[in-house]
Amino acid sequence: MVPVPVTRPPRTLSPVDAGTRESALCTIANVGTALETLREVRKHVRGDHKRRLDDVAVILRVVALEAQATYAITDDEARAFIRNCRSR
């Protein structure tokens, strides 16, 4: 029997206005969280399911890169924001 992956309870964050630099940073942070979850799920599936998860991961990375490029967010700024979100 396959063990159930460990999940974290969802965090409640303050609302953010759409179309702002802060919303782009939130998008990048959410993509990072989603990619971590996909990695965990990927360990427990086989074959075509892994390929589909890989396709989803590629799309998520594109979304994060587009948000980063649109608002000229540096990698260091994104990492600092993610660290700050996780420490809340």
N, C-alpha and C positions, 0 to 999 in steps of 0.2 A: 504494500500500500504506500502511496506517495504522501509524504508529510505536507500538511497545509502550510503555505508560505506565511511568514509573519507579516502582519499588516499593522500600520500605525493608524491611530484615530485621526480623522481629518482636523486640520487646524482652522480656527476661525480667525480670519484676518479682516482688517478694516476695509470697507469698500474703496475702490479706486475708480476714478473717472476714466472712461474709455478714451483711447486715442492720445494718451499722454505718455511721457517718458516712463513714469512710474508703472503704468499698465504694461508697457513693453518689458520692463524689468520683472514684473509679476509673471508675464508670459514665459520669459526665459526660465524663471525659477520653477514654474509649473511643468515646463518641458523637462527640466532636469529630474524632477520627482517622477514624472511619467516614465522616463527612460530607465530610472532605477527599478521601478515596478515591472516594466517589460523585461528587464534582465532577469529578475526573479522568476517571472512567469515562464520565460524562455527555457529555464532549467528543467521545467516539468512537462514540456511538450516535445513532440517529435515531428520530423518530416516537413510537410507542407505548412503546418502551423508555425514552425520556426521561421520559415521564409516569409510568411504573412506578418509575423511580429517584426521581422527585420524591415519589411516595407513600411510598416507603421513608424518604426524608429527613424527611418530616413525622412519621412514626411515631417515628423516632429522636429528633427534637427533643422530642416529647411525653414520651418516656421520660426524657430528660435533665431536662426541666422538672419532672416528677413527683419525680424523685430529689432535685432541688434544693429543691423545696417541702417534701417530707417531712422533710428534715433541716435546714431553714432555712439553706441554704448561700447565701452572698452571691455575686454575680457576681465580685467581686474575689477572694474566697477560691477560687473555682473556677479562675479564670485563674492564680492563684499556684500552685495544685496542678498544673495542666497544664504550666506553665513548669518546675516542679520535676521532673515526670516526664520531660519532654523533655530536660532537662539531664543525666539519669542516663546 
